[in-house]
Amino acid sequence: MAEFKLVISGKEGKTLQKEIKESEADVFIGLKIGDRVEGANLGFEGYEFEIRGGSDYCGFPMRKGLSGTLRKSLLMGKGVGCLGKERKLRKKTLQRNRGGFRRKKTVCSEVIHEKISQINLKILKTGKSSIFEVPATEEAPASE
């Protein structure tokens, strides 16, 4: 029984968060980063999404290129899961920032499995209605 939090982002910079469980979540099991998903499976008619990343239950980011359903500690410079910070300069000395600064970071694989908690999606095709519109709520009339 899998449940995921979906973060859907559009071209305008807006995002939508949706939680899915059981039968809707089974669509994602076994898919990889870069795969496409039909919006009809999630309740969004006419939409098509691309999986761009995610994170597991401990917060480790998914990284493209790792196969299987494992977590691995990699020596990385820059990229997903590593910012690649450089050494700061001192004012009184002539030290330079070192190139090739790398750090050991833990990341999880690109395959979606039961222990993944968040999936990031990008909209490729839009449907007739916008998914970012907030439904209008009826306001109670003010009693005087």
N, CA, C and O atoms as a MOPAC input file, in Angstrom:
PM7 MOZYME 1SCF
protein

 N      0.84600 1    -1.17700 1     0.00000 1
 C      0.00000 1     0.00000 1     0.00000 1
 C      0.89400 1     1.24200 1     0.00000 1
 O      1.56900 1     1.54700 1     0.98300 1
 N      0.87500 1     1.92500 1    -1.09600 1
 C      1.73100 1     3.09700 1    -1.24700 1
 C      0.88500 1     4.36000 1    -1.23700 1
 O     -0.25300 1     4.36700 1    -1.70500 1
 N      1.44900 1     5.40800 1    -0.70600 1
 C      0.82600 1     6.72500 1    -0.80100 1
 C      1.92100 1     7.75200 1    -1.05400 1
 O      2.99300 1     7.70500 1    -0.45100 1
 N      1.62600 1     8.67800 1    -1.95800 1
 C      2.59800 1     9.66800 1    -2.38100 1
 C      2.01600 1    11.06700 1    -2.26900 1
 O      0.80200 1    11.25900 1    -2.33100 1
 N      2.91400 1    12.05000 1    -2.10200 1
 C      2.54800 1    13.45200 1    -2.22500 1
 C      3.05600 1    13.90900 1    -3.58200 1
 O      4.25200 1    13.81900 1    -3.86200 1
 N      2.16600 1    14.39200 1    -4.41600 1
 C      2.54400 1    14.88300 1    -5.73700 1
 C      2.70200 1    16.39100 1    -5.68300 1
 O      1.86100 1    17.08700 1    -5.11400 1
 N      3.77000 1    16.89600 1    -6.26700 1
 C      3.98700 1    18.33100 1    -6.41800 1
 C      4.00300 1    18.58300 1    -7.92000 1
 O      4.96000 1    18.22700 1    -8.60800 1
 N      2.93300 1    19.20100 1    -8.42400 1
 C      2.75800 1    19.43300 1    -9.84700 1
 C      3.09700 1    20.88700 1   -10.13600 1
 O      2.52100 1    21.79300 1    -9.53400 1
 N      4.03800 1    21.11600 1   -11.06500 1
 C      4.43800 1    22.48200 1   -11.38600 1
 C      4.10200 1    22.80800 1   -12.83100 1
 O      4.20200 1    21.96500 1   -13.72200 1
 N      3.69900 1    24.05800 1   -13.03900 1
 C      3.34100 1    24.52900 1   -14.36800 1
 C      4.38300 1    25.48400 1   -14.91500 1
 O      5.36300 1    25.80700 1   -14.24500 1
 N      4.15900 1    25.92900 1   -16.13900 1
 C      5.10500 1    26.82200 1   -16.79800 1
 C      5.07200 1    28.23000 1   -16.20300 1
 O      6.04200 1    28.97900 1   -16.32000 1
 N      3.95100 1    28.59200 1   -15.56400 1
 C      3.80800 1    29.93400 1   -14.99900 1
 C      4.51000 1    30.07100 1   -13.66000 1
 O      4.58400 1    31.17400 1   -13.11800 1
 N      5.02700 1    28.97700 1   -13.11200 1
 C      5.67400 1    29.02200 1   -11.81300 1
 C      4.75000 1    28.62900 1   -10.67500 1
 O      5.15900 1    28.64500 1    -9.51500 1
 N      3.50600 1    28.27400 1   -10.98900 1
 C      2.56400 1    27.86300 1    -9.95100 1
 C      2.72600 1    26.36900 1    -9.68800 1
 O      3.11400 1    25.60200 1   -10.56900 1
 N      2.41600 1    25.97400 1    -8.44200 1
 C      2.48000 1    24.56700 1    -8.08000 1
 C      1.18800 1    24.13600 1    -7.41100 1
 O      0.45000 1    24.94700 1    -6.85200 1
 N      0.93500 1    22.83200 1    -7.48300 1
 C     -0.23700 1    22.22600 1    -6.86300 1
 C      0.23400 1    20.98900 1    -6.13400 1
 O      1.01900 1    20.20900 1    -6.67100 1
 N     -0.23900 1    20.80400 1    -4.91000 1
 C      0.10500 1    19.61200 1    -4.15100 1
 C     -1.12900 1    18.74400 1    -3.99200 1
 O     -2.21900 1    19.23300 1    -3.69500 1
 N     -0.93800 1    17.43900 1    -4.19700 1
 C     -2.04700 1    16.49200 1    -4.09900 1
 C     -1.52300 1    15.20200 1    -3.49800 1
 O     -0.44000 1    14.73800 1    -3.85600 1
 N     -2.29500 1    14.61900 1    -2.58100 1
 C     -1.93700 1    13.33000 1    -2.00500 1
 C     -2.74400 1    12.23900 1    -2.69200 1
 O     -3.95000 1    12.37900 1    -2.89600 1
 N     -2.06600 1    11.14800 1    -3.04700 1
 C     -2.75700 1    10.02400 1    -3.68000 1
 C     -2.47900 1     8.76500 1    -2.87100 1
 O     -1.43600 1     8.64400 1    -2.22800 1
 N     -3.42200 1     7.83100 1    -2.90900 1
 C     -3.30400 1     6.58100 1    -2.16100 1
 C     -3.73800 1     5.41100 1    -3.03100 1
 O     -4.43200 1     5.58400 1    -4.03300 1
 N     -3.32000 1     4.22900 1    -2.63300 1
 C     -3.69500 1     2.92800 1    -3.16700 1
 C     -3.73700 1     2.84300 1    -4.69000 1
 O     -2.68100 1     2.83500 1    -5.32400 1
 N     -4.92600 1     2.78100 1    -5.29700 1
 C     -5.02500 1     2.48900 1    -6.73000 1
 C     -4.42100 1     3.59600 1    -7.59000 1
 O     -3.81200 1     3.30300 1    -8.61900 1
 N     -4.57500 1     4.85600 1    -7.19500 1
 C     -3.95300 1     5.94500 1    -7.94300 1
 C     -2.43600 1     5.89300 1    -7.81300 1
 O     -1.72300 1     6.22800 1    -8.75900 1
 N     -1.93900 1     5.48000 1    -6.66200 1
 C     -0.49600 1     5.43600 1    -6.41300 1
 C      0.17000 1     4.27900 1    -7.14300 1
 O      1.35800 1     4.35400 1    -7.45600 1
 N     -0.56600 1     3.21700 1    -7.41800 1
 C      0.01300 1     2.06000 1    -8.10300 1
 C      0.45900 1     2.38600 1    -9.52600 1
 O      1.27700 1     1.66200 1   -10.09400 1
 N     -0.06100 1     3.45500 1   -10.10300 1
 C      0.34000 1     3.87500 1   -11.44900 1
 C      1.82400 1     4.23600 1   -11.46900 1
 O      2.49200 1     4.02000 1   -12.48100 1
 N      2.35400 1     4.78300 1   -10.37000 1
 C      3.71900 1     5.27900 1   -10.31800 1
 C      4.75400 1     4.21000 1    -9.96800 1
 O      5.93900 1     4.40000 1   -10.24300 1
 N      4.34000 1     3.09200 1    -9.36900 1
 C      5.28800 1     2.07000 1    -8.93400 1
 C      6.04300 1     1.52400 1   -10.14300 1
 O      5.42900 1     1.06900 1   -11.10900 1
 N      7.37000 1     1.56700 1   -10.09200 1
 C      8.21700 1     1.04500 1   -11.15400 1
 C      8.61200 1     2.06300 1   -12.21300 1
 O      9.46400 1     1.76700 1   -13.05200 1
 N      8.02000 1     3.25200 1   -12.19900 1
 C      8.39700 1     4.28100 1   -13.16700 1
 C      9.70100 1     4.95100 1   -12.73600 1
 O     10.08100 1     4.89300 1   -11.56700 1
 N     10.38200 1     5.58700 1   -13.69200 1
 C     11.66200 1     6.24300 1   -13.41800 1
 C     11.54700 1     7.74700 1   -13.65700 1
 O     10.54900 1     8.23000 1   -14.19300 1
 N     12.57700 1     8.46900 1   -13.25500 1
 C     12.66000 1     9.90000 1   -13.54800 1
 C     12.74100 1    10.06800 1   -15.06700 1
 O     13.54200 1     9.40900 1   -15.73100 1
 N     11.91000 1    10.94900 1   -15.60300 1
 C     11.87600 1    11.18000 1   -17.04300 1
 C     10.71800 1    10.48600 1   -17.73700 1
 O     10.42000 1    10.80700 1   -18.88700 1
 N     10.04200 1     9.52500 1   -17.06400 1
 C      8.89300 1     8.84900 1   -17.65500 1
 C      7.68500 1     9.76900 1   -17.66800 1
 O      7.59900 1    10.71500 1   -16.88600 1
 N      6.74500 1     9.47700 1   -18.57400 1
 C      5.53500 1    10.29300 1   -18.70400 1
 C      4.33900 1     9.55900 1   -18.11400 1
 O      4.25400 1     8.33200 1   -18.16300 1
 N      3.41200 1    10.34100 1   -17.55100 1
 C      2.21300 1     9.80300 1   -16.90800 1
 C      0.99500 1    10.52500 1   -17.47400 1
 O      1.00700 1    11.74800 1   -17.60700 1
 N     -0.05100 1     9.78000 1   -17.80600 1
 C     -1.28900 1    10.38300 1   -18.28100 1
 C     -2.04300 1    11.00400 1   -17.10800 1
 O     -2.08900 1    10.43000 1   -16.02000 1
 N     -2.62400 1    12.16300 1   -17.33000 1
 C     -3.35100 1    12.85800 1   -16.27000 1
 C     -4.67400 1    12.21300 1   -15.92100 1
 O     -5.19100 1    12.42800 1   -14.82500 1
 N     -5.23700 1    11.42400 1   -16.83200 1
 C     -6.51100 1    10.75600 1   -16.56600 1
 C     -6.39400 1     9.78100 1   -15.40100 1
 O     -7.37700 1     9.54200 1   -14.70000 1
 N     -5.21200 1     9.21600 1   -15.18400 1
 C     -4.98900 1     8.30100 1   -14.06200 1
 C     -5.06300 1     9.01700 1   -12.71600 1
 O     -5.30700 1     8.38400 1   -11.68900 1
 N     -4.85100 1    10.33400 1   -12.71800 1
 C     -4.82700 1    11.12200 1   -11.48400 1
 C     -6.04800 1    12.01300 1   -11.31400 1
 O     -6.16500 1    12.71900 1   -10.31200 1
 N     -6.95800 1    11.98700 1   -12.28000 1
 C     -8.15600 1    12.82200 1   -12.20000 1
 C     -8.02700 1    14.13700 1   -12.94800 1
 O     -8.86900 1    15.01800 1   -12.77600 1
 N     -7.00500 1    14.29700 1   -13.76800 1
 C     -6.80800 1    15.50200 1   -14.56600 1
 C     -6.94100 1    15.12300 1   -16.03800 1
 O     -5.97500 1    14.68200 1   -16.66100 1
 N     -8.13300 1    15.29700 1   -16.58600 1
 C     -8.40700 1    14.90800 1   -17.97200 1
 C     -7.65100 1    15.81000 1   -18.94000 1
 O     -7.65100 1    17.03100 1   -18.78500 1
 N     -7.00600 1    15.20800 1   -19.94000 1
 C     -6.31900 1    15.95400 1   -20.97900 1
 C     -4.90800 1    16.38100 1   -20.63100 1
 O     -4.22900 1    16.97500 1   -21.46900 1
 N     -4.44700 1    16.10300 1   -19.43200 1
 C     -3.11000 1    16.50100 1   -19.01500 1
 C     -2.12700 1    15.35000 1   -19.20300 1
 O     -2.49100 1    14.17400 1   -19.16600 1
 N     -0.87600 1    15.73200 1   -19.40600 1
 C      0.22200 1    14.76300 1   -19.43600 1
 C      1.35500 1    15.32500 1   -18.59100 1
 O      1.69800 1    16.50200 1   -18.70100 1
 N      1.93900 1    14.47100 1   -17.74300 1
 C      2.97400 1    14.89500 1   -16.80500 1
 C      4.26900 1    14.13500 1   -17.05300 1
 O      4.26500 1    13.02800 1   -17.59300 1
 N      5.37800 1    14.75100 1   -16.64800 1
 C      6.68700 1    14.09600 1   -16.68300 1
 C      7.23700 1    14.06100 1   -15.26400 1
 O      7.14800 1    15.05200 1   -14.54000 1
 N      7.80200 1    12.93000 1   -14.86300 1
 C      8.38600 1    12.79000 1   -13.53600 1
 C      9.76200 1    13.45900 1   -13.55200 1
 O     10.62800 1    13.09600 1   -14.34800 1
 N      9.95400 1    14.43500 1   -12.67000 1
 C     11.19900 1    15.20200 1   -12.64100 1
 C     12.07000 1    14.88800 1   -11.42500 1
 O     13.23400 1    15.28700 1   -11.38900 1
 N     11.53000 1    14.17900 1   -10.42600 1
 C     12.32700 1    13.86800 1    -9.24100 1
 C     11.42800 1    13.53000 1    -8.07900 1
 O     10.24800 1    13.22600 1    -8.25800 1
 N     11.99200 1    13.58400 1    -6.88100 1
 C     11.23200 1    13.28300 1    -5.67800 1
 C     12.17100 1    13.05300 1    -4.51300 1
 O     13.36600 1    13.33700 1    -4.59200 1
 N     11.61000 1    12.53000 1    -3.42000 1
 C     12.41700 1    12.20300 1    -2.25300 1
 C     11.78200 1    11.02800 1    -1.51800 1
 O     10.58800 1    10.76100 1    -1.65400 1
 N     12.61100 1    10.32900 1    -0.73100 1
 C     12.09500 1     9.16900 1    -0.01000 1
 C     11.60000 1     9.57900 1     1.37600 1
 O     11.55900 1    10.76700 1     1.69700 1
 N     11.22700 1     8.60400 1     2.19000 1
 C     10.61500 1     8.87500 1     3.49000 1
 C     11.56900 1     9.54100 1     4.47100 1
 O     11.11300 1    10.13200 1     5.45000 1
 N     12.88000 1     9.46600 1     4.24500 1
 C     13.85500 1    10.12900 1     5.10900 1
 C     14.29800 1    11.48600 1     4.56300 1
 O     15.07000 1    12.19100 1     5.21300 1
 N     13.81400 1    11.85700 1     3.37400 1
 C     14.14500 1    13.15400 1     2.80400 1
 C     15.30100 1    13.14600 1     1.83000 1
 O     15.69900 1    14.20700 1     1.34800 1
 N     15.86000 1    11.97600 1     1.52000 1
 C     16.95900 1    11.91400 1     0.56100 1
 C     16.40700 1    12.07400 1    -0.85300 1
 O     15.41200 1    11.43600 1    -1.19400 1
 N     17.03400 1    12.91700 1    -1.68600 1
 C     16.51100 1    13.17700 1    -3.03000 1
 C     16.76600 1    12.00700 1    -3.98400 1
 O     17.72200 1    11.24900 1    -3.82300 1
 N     15.88400 1    11.88300 1    -4.98300 1
 C     16.07700 1    10.88900 1    -6.03700 1
 C     17.09000 1    11.45500 1    -7.03500 1
 O     17.07500 1    12.64900 1    -7.33600 1
 N     17.96200 1    10.59500 1    -7.54000 1
 C     18.97300 1    11.03200 1    -8.49900 1
 C     18.94600 1    10.13900 1    -9.72300 1
 O     18.97400 1     8.91300 1    -9.61400 1
 N     18.89200 1    10.75800 1   -10.88000 1
 C     18.86000 1    10.01800 1   -12.13700 1
 C     20.20400 1     9.32500 1   -12.35400 1
 O     21.26100 1     9.90900 1   -12.11300 1
 N     20.15000 1     8.08100 1   -12.81000 1
 C     21.37000 1     7.33800 1   -13.07600 1
 C     21.60100 1     6.18100 1   -12.12800 1
 O     22.40800 1     5.30000 1   -12.42600 1
 N     20.91400 1     6.15500 1   -10.98900 1
 C     21.01700 1     5.03600 1   -10.06000 1
 C     19.86000 1     4.08400 1   -10.31800 1
 O     18.70100 1     4.46600 1   -10.15700 1
 N     20.14800 1     2.87300 1   -10.71000 1
 C     19.07800 1     1.91800 1   -10.98500 1
 C     18.74800 1     1.12000 1    -9.72900 1
 O     19.53400 1     1.07300 1    -8.78300 1
 N     17.58700 1     0.50200 1    -9.73600 1
 C     17.15600 1    -0.28400 1    -8.58400 1
 C     16.36600 1     0.54900 1    -7.59900 1
 O     15.96000 1     1.67200 1    -7.89900 1
 N     16.15000 1    -0.01400 1    -6.41400 1
 C     15.39900 1     0.69200 1    -5.37000 1
 C     16.27200 1     0.81200 1    -4.12800 1
 O     15.90400 1     0.33700 1    -3.05300 1
 N     17.41400 1     1.44100 1    -4.27700 1
 C     18.36400 1     1.50400 1    -3.17800 1
 C     18.73800 1     2.93600 1    -2.85100 1
 O     18.38400 1     3.88000 1    -3.55800 1
 N     19.46000 1     3.06200 1    -1.76600 1
 C     20.02200 1     4.33200 1    -1.34500 1
 C     21.53500 1     4.18500 1    -1.38500 1
 O     22.07200 1     3.16100 1    -0.96300 1
 N     22.21400 1     5.18900 1    -1.88200 1
 C     23.65800 1     5.06200 1    -2.02700 1
 C     24.33900 1     6.36800 1    -1.63700 1
 O     23.78600 1     7.45100 1    -1.82700 1
 N     25.53600 1     6.25300 1    -1.09600 1
 C     26.33000 1     7.41300 1    -0.72800 1
 C     27.37700 1     7.63100 1    -1.81600 1
 O     28.23900 1     6.77900 1    -2.03300 1
 N     27.30000 1     8.78300 1    -2.50400 1
 C     28.16200 1     9.06700 1    -3.64500 1
 C     29.06800 1    10.25300 1    -3.35500 1
 O     28.73200 1    11.12500 1    -2.55400 1
 N     30.22000 1    10.27500 1    -4.01500 1
 C     31.12600 1    11.40600 1    -3.94800 1
 C     30.76100 1    12.33600 1    -5.09900 1
 O     31.01300 1    12.02400 1    -6.26300 1
 N     30.15400 1    13.50400 1    -4.76100 1
 C     29.59400 1    14.37100 1    -5.79000 1
 C     30.16800 1    15.78000 1    -5.68900 1
 O     30.55700 1    16.24600 1    -4.61900 1
 N     30.20300 1    16.43600 1    -6.84200 1
 C     30.58400 1    17.84100 1    -6.90300 1
 C     29.33500 1    18.69200 1    -6.87200 1
 O     28.93200 1    19.15900 1    -5.80700 1
 N     28.71100 1    18.90400 1    -8.02600 1
 C     27.46800 1    19.65200 1    -8.11400 1
 C     26.40900 1    18.75400 1    -8.72100 1
 O     26.72100 1    17.74400 1    -9.35200 1
 N     25.16200 1    19.12800 1    -8.52800 1
 C     24.06900 1    18.35500 1    -9.10900 1
 C     22.97800 1    18.11500 1    -8.09800 1
 O     22.93500 1    18.76700 1    -7.05500 1
 N     22.09500 1    17.18200 1    -8.40000 1
 C     20.96600 1    16.87400 1    -7.53000 1
 C     21.46900 1    16.29400 1    -6.22100 1
 O     22.18500 1    15.29300 1    -6.21000 1
 N     21.09300 1    16.92600 1    -5.12200 1
 C     21.46900 1    16.44300 1    -3.80100 1
 C     22.75200 1    17.03300 1    -3.25000 1
 O     23.09900 1    16.76500 1    -2.09900 1
 N     23.47000 1    17.82800 1    -4.03500 1
 C     24.73000 1    18.41500 1    -3.57400 1
 C     24.86900 1    19.81500 1    -4.15600 1
 O     24.75200 1    20.00000 1    -5.36700 1
 N     25.11400 1    20.79100 1    -3.30800 1
 C     25.23100 1    22.16700 1    -3.76800 1
 C     26.63400 1    22.50900 1    -4.23900 1
 O     26.80100 1    23.44400 1    -5.02200 1
 N     27.64400 1    21.78400 1    -3.78700 1
 C     29.00600 1    22.04500 1    -4.21400 1
 C     29.54300 1    23.37000 1    -3.72500 1
 O     30.05800 1    24.15100 1    -4.52600 1
 N     29.44000 1    23.65400 1    -2.42800 1
 C     29.89200 1    24.93500 1    -1.89000 1
 C     31.40900 1    25.04900 1    -1.96600 1
 O     32.12900 1    24.06000 1    -1.82500 1
 N     31.87500 1    26.25600 1    -2.18800 1
 C     33.30500 1    26.50900 1    -2.29800 1
 C     33.82700 1    27.14100 1    -1.01600 1
 O     33.05600 1    27.63800 1    -0.19500 1
 N     35.12500 1    27.11600 1    -0.85900 1
 C     35.77600 1    27.71300 1     0.29700 1
 C     35.76400 1    29.23000 1     0.17600 1
 O     36.00700 1    29.76500 1    -0.90600 1
 N     35.48800 1    29.91900 1     1.25500 1
 C     35.42500 1    31.38100 1     1.22800 1
 C     36.82500 1    31.98100 1     1.20300 1
 O     37.78100 1    31.40200 1     1.71900 1
 N     36.91600 1    33.14700 1     0.59200 1
 C     38.17700 1    33.86800 1     0.54600 1
 C     38.40500 1    34.62500 1     1.84500 1
 O     37.46200 1    35.11100 1     2.46800 1
 N     39.66200 1    34.71900 1     2.24400 1
 C     40.01300 1    35.56300 1     3.38400 1
 C     40.44500 1    36.91100 1     2.84700 1
 O     41.02700 1    37.00000 1     1.76500 1
 N     40.16300 1    37.95700 1     3.59900 1
 C     40.47200 1    39.31100 1     3.12400 1
 C     41.97000 1    39.60700 1     3.10800 1
 O     42.45500 1    40.25500 1     2.18000 1
 N     42.71300 1    39.14600 1     4.11900 1
 C     44.11500 1    39.54800 1     4.25100 1
 C     45.07700 1    38.64300 1     3.48000 1
 O     46.23500 1    39.00900 1     3.27900 1
 N     44.61900 1    37.47600 1     3.04900 1
 C     45.52000 1    36.57600 1     2.33300 1
 C     45.04600 1    36.41100 1     0.89800 1
 O     43.93300 1    36.80400 1     0.54700 1
 N     45.88800 1    35.83800 1     0.09400 1
 C     45.58600 1    35.66500 1    -1.31800 1
 C     45.17600 1    34.22600 1    -1.63200 1
 O     45.62900 1    33.65200 1    -2.62300 1
 N     44.32800 1    33.64900 1    -0.79800 1
 C     43.87300 1    32.28500 1    -1.05300 1
 C     42.81200 1    32.28800 1    -2.14300 1
 O     41.96500 1    33.17900 1    -2.20200 1
 N     42.86900 1    31.30100 1    -2.98400 1
 C     41.89000 1    31.14000 1    -4.06100 1
 C     40.92100 1    30.01900 1    -3.69400 1
 O     41.24100 1    29.13900 1    -2.89500 1
 N     39.73000 1    30.06800 1    -4.29300 1
 C     38.80300 1    28.95600 1    -4.11300 1
 C     39.34400 1    27.73400 1    -4.83500 1
 O     39.83200 1    27.83200 1    -5.96100 1
 N     39.25500 1    26.60200 1    -4.19100 1
 C     39.74700 1    25.37400 1    -4.80200 1
 C     38.71800 1    24.85700 1    -5.80200 1
 O     37.52500 1    24.82300 1    -5.49900 1
 N     39.15300 1    24.46800 1    -6.95400 1
 C     38.27500 1    23.83600 1    -7.92000 1
 C     38.16200 1    22.35300 1    -7.60600 1
 O     39.03900 1    21.78200 1    -6.95800 1
 N     37.10000 1    21.73800 1    -8.05800 1
 C     36.94400 1    20.30600 1    -7.85800 1
 C     36.53200 1    19.91100 1    -6.46300 1
 O     36.79600 1    18.78600 1    -6.03600 1
 N     35.89200 1    20.80900 1    -5.74200 1
 C     35.43300 1    20.50900 1    -4.38500 1
 C     34.32800 1    19.46900 1    -4.45400 1
 O     33.31800 1    19.69700 1    -5.11900 1
 N     34.49100 1    18.32900 1    -3.78400 1
 C     33.48100 1    17.27500 1    -3.80400 1
 C     33.13500 1    16.85500 1    -2.38500 1
 O     33.92900 1    17.01600 1    -1.45800 1
 N     31.93900 1    16.31700 1    -2.23700 1
 C     31.42700 1    15.94700 1    -0.93000 1
 C     30.67700 1    14.62700 1    -1.03600 1
 O     30.06700 1    14.34500 1    -2.06800 1
 N     30.71400 1    13.82500 1     0.00300 1
 C     30.00300 1    12.54900 1     0.00900 1
 C     28.57200 1    12.78200 1     0.47100 1
 O     28.35200 1    13.24800 1     1.58900 1
 N     27.59200 1    12.46200 1    -0.38000 1
 C     26.17900 1    12.69400 1    -0.09300 1
 C     25.38200 1    11.42800 1    -0.35300 1
 O     25.73400 1    10.63500 1    -1.22700 1
 N     24.31200 1    11.23700 1     0.40000 1
 C     23.43000 1    10.08300 1     0.22100 1
 C     22.25100 1    10.47900 1    -0.64000 1
 O     21.60700 1    11.49600 1    -0.38300 1
 N     21.95900 1     9.68300 1    -1.66200 1
 C     20.83200 1     9.89200 1    -2.56100 1
 C     20.13800 1     8.54300 1    -2.76500 1
 O     20.72100 1     7.49100 1    -2.50500 1
 N     18.88100 1     8.58600 1    -3.23500 1
 C     18.18100 1     7.34600 1    -3.53700 1
 C     18.02100 1     7.21000 1    -5.05000 1
 O     18.23900 1     8.16400 1    -5.79600 1
 N     17.63900 1     6.02300 1    -5.48500 1
 C     17.63000 1     5.70000 1    -6.90900 1
 C     16.49900 1     6.38800 1    -7.65700 1
 O     15.62300 1     7.00500 1    -7.05000 1
 N     16.52600 1     6.27400 1    -8.98800 1
 C     15.55600 1     6.95300 1    -9.83800 1
 C     14.24400 1     6.19100 1    -9.98400 1
 O     13.29500 1     6.73400 1   -10.54800 1
 N     14.15400 1     4.96000 1    -9.49900 1
 C     12.94700 1     4.14500 1    -9.63500 1
 C     12.00400 1     4.44100 1    -8.46700 1
 O     12.43200 1     4.48300 1    -7.31300 1
 N     10.73000 1     4.64500 1    -8.77000 1
 C      9.73600 1     4.92000 1    -7.73300 1
 C      9.28800 1     3.60900 1    -7.11300 1
 O      8.89200 1     2.68500 1    -7.82500 1
 N      9.34700 1     3.52300 1    -5.78100 1
 C      8.91300 1     2.34600 1    -5.04000 1
 C      8.11300 1     2.79400 1    -3.81800 1
 O      7.82200 1     3.98100 1    -3.67200 1
 N      7.75900 1     1.86200 1    -2.94600 1
 C      6.83900 1     2.13400 1    -1.83100 1
 C      7.41000 1     3.11600 1    -0.81600 1
 O      6.64300 1     3.79200 1    -0.13000 1
 N      8.72700 1     3.21600 1    -0.70000 1
 C      9.32400 1     4.08200 1     0.31400 1
 C      9.54900 1     5.51200 1    -0.16400 1
 O     10.07800 1     6.33300 1     0.58500 1
 N      9.16100 1     5.82000 1    -1.38300 1
 C      9.22600 1     7.19500 1    -1.88200 1
 C      8.02000 1     7.94100 1    -1.31700 1
 O      6.90300 1     7.42400 1    -1.35200 1
 N      8.23400 1     9.15400 1    -0.79600 1
 C      7.12400 1     9.89500 1    -0.19600 1
 C      6.64900 1    11.05400 1    -1.06300 1
 O      5.47300 1    11.41200 1    -1.01000 1
 N      7.53200 1    11.64600 1    -1.85700 1
 C      7.16200 1    12.80400 1    -2.67000 1
 C      7.61800 1    12.59400 1    -4.10200 1
 O      8.72400 1    12.11400 1    -4.34700 1
 N      6.75400 1    12.95900 1    -5.05300 1
 C      7.08200 1    12.87000 1    -6.47700 1
 C      6.85300 1    14.24700 1    -7.09200 1
 O      5.78900 1    14.84000 1    -6.91200 1
 N      7.84200 1    14.75300 1    -7.81200 1
 C      7.73500 1    16.04400 1    -8.48600 1
 C      7.35100 1    15.81000 1    -9.94200 1
 O      7.99700 1    15.03200 1   -10.64400 1
 N      6.29500 1    16.48900 1   -10.39200 1
 C      5.79900 1    16.33500 1   -11.76200 1
 C      5.82500 1    17.67300 1   -12.47800 1
 O      5.64000 1    18.72500 1   -11.86700 1
 N      6.05800 1    17.61700 1   -13.79200 1
 C      6.05500 1    18.79800 1   -14.64500 1
 C      4.95300 1    18.60900 1   -15.67900 1
 O      4.81000 1    17.51900 1   -16.23300 1
 N      4.17000 1    19.65500 1   -15.94800 1
 C      3.08500 1    19.57100 1   -16.92300 1
 C      3.67100 1    19.67600 1   -18.33200 1
 O      4.38400 1    20.62700 1   -18.65400 1
 N      3.35300 1    18.66700 1   -19.17500 1
 C      3.77000 1    18.69300 1   -20.57100 1
 C      2.63500 1    19.13600 1   -21.48200 1
 O      2.82800 1    19.97900 1   -22.35900 1
 N      1.43900 1    18.56200 1   -21.27300 1
 C      0.25600 1    18.93700 1   -22.05600 1
 C     -0.82900 1    19.38800 1   -21.10100 1
 O     -1.05900 1    18.75100 1   -20.07300 1
 N     -1.49500 1    20.48100 1   -21.43100 1
 C     -2.57000 1    20.98100 1   -20.57500 1
 C     -3.91600 1    20.54700 1   -21.12200 1
 O     -4.08000 1    20.33600 1   -22.32400 1
 N     -4.87500 1    20.41600 1   -20.22000 1
 C     -6.23700 1    20.05600 1   -20.59500 1
 C     -7.08600 1    21.29100 1   -20.81600 1
 O     -6.58100 1    22.40900 1   -20.92100 1
 N     -8.40200 1    21.05900 1   -20.88400 1
 C     -9.32500 1    22.17300 1   -21.13300 1
 C     -9.44100 1    23.10900 1   -19.94100 1
 O     -9.47800 1    24.32800 1   -20.10500 1
 N     -9.49800 1    22.54500 1   -18.75000 1
 C     -9.63800 1    23.38800 1   -17.55200 1
 C     -8.30700 1    23.45600 1   -16.80500 1
 O     -7.50800 1    22.52100 1   -16.84400 1
 N     -8.08800 1    24.57100 1   -16.13200 1
 C     -6.85900 1    24.77100 1   -15.38100 1
 C     -6.92900 1    24.02900 1   -14.04600 1
 O     -7.96300 1    24.04700 1   -13.37800 1
 N     -5.84300 1    23.38600 1   -13.66200 1
 C     -5.82100 1    22.67900 1   -12.38200 1
 C     -5.42800 1    23.60900 1   -11.23800 1
 O     -5.54100 1    23.23400 1   -10.07100 1
 N     -4.97000 1    24.80900 1   -11.55900 1
 C     -4.52800 1    25.74500 1   -10.53100 1
 C     -5.64100 1    26.66100 1   -10.03400 1
 O     -5.43600 1    27.40800 1    -9.07800 1
 N     -6.81400 1    26.61900 1   -10.66200 1
 C     -7.91600 1    27.47400 1   -10.22500 1
 C     -8.46300 1    26.97500 1    -8.89700 1
 O     -8.67800 1    25.77700 1    -8.71100 1
 N     -8.68400 1    27.89500 1    -7.98800 1
 C     -9.26100 1    27.56500 1    -6.68800 1
 C    -10.77700 1    27.59000 1    -6.83700 1
 O    -11.33000 1    28.57600 1    -7.32400 1
 N    -11.46500 1    26.51400 1    -6.42400 1
 C    -12.92500 1    26.54100 1    -6.53700 1
 C    -13.52800 1    27.64300 1    -5.66300 1
 O    -13.09700 1    27.86900 1    -4.53200 1
 N    -14.52700 1    28.31400 1    -6.21400 1
 C    -15.16400 1    29.41800 1    -5.48900 1
 C    -15.97600 1    28.87200 1    -4.32300 1
 O    -16.75400 1    27.93100 1    -4.48000 1
 N    -15.78800 1    29.46500 1    -3.16600 1
 C    -16.55200 1    29.05700 1    -1.99100 1
 C    -17.64100 1    30.09300 1    -1.74100 1
 O    -17.44900 1    31.29400 1    -1.93600 1
 N    -18.77200 1    29.59400 1    -1.30900 1
 C    -19.88700 1    30.50500 1    -1.03000 1
 C    -19.67900 1    31.15600 1     0.32500 1
 O    -19.45900 1    30.47600 1     1.32800 1
 N    -19.75100 1    32.45100 1     0.34400 1
 C    -19.59900 1    33.17500 1     1.60200 1
 C    -20.96500 1    33.32700 1     2.26300 1
 O    -21.97200 1    33.56700 1     1.59600 1
 N    -20.97800 1    33.18600 1     3.55800 1
 C    -22.22600 1    33.34500 1     4.29600 1
 C    -22.60100 1    34.83200 1     4.32200 1
 O    -21.73700 1    35.67900 1     4.55000 1
 N    -23.87600 1    35.15600 1     4.09300 1
 C    -24.26600 1    36.57500 1     4.15000 1
 C    -24.10400 1    37.11300 1     5.56500 1
 O    -24.41400 1    36.44000 1     6.54800 1
 N    -23.62200 1    38.31600 1     5.63800 1
 C    -23.39300 1    38.94100 1     6.94300 1
 C    -24.73000 1    39.38600 1     7.53400 1
 O    -25.50900 1    40.07900 1     6.87900 1
 N    -24.98100 1    38.98500 1     8.76200 1
 C    -26.22600 1    39.39100 1     9.42300 1
 C    -25.99500 1    40.71200 1    10.16000 1
 O    -24.98500 1    40.89500 1    10.83900 1
 N    -26.94200 1    41.61300 1    10.01100 1
 C    -26.80000 1    42.92700 1    10.62700 1
 C    -27.71500 1    43.06400 1    11.80500 1
 O    -27.73400 1    44.11000 1    12.45400 1

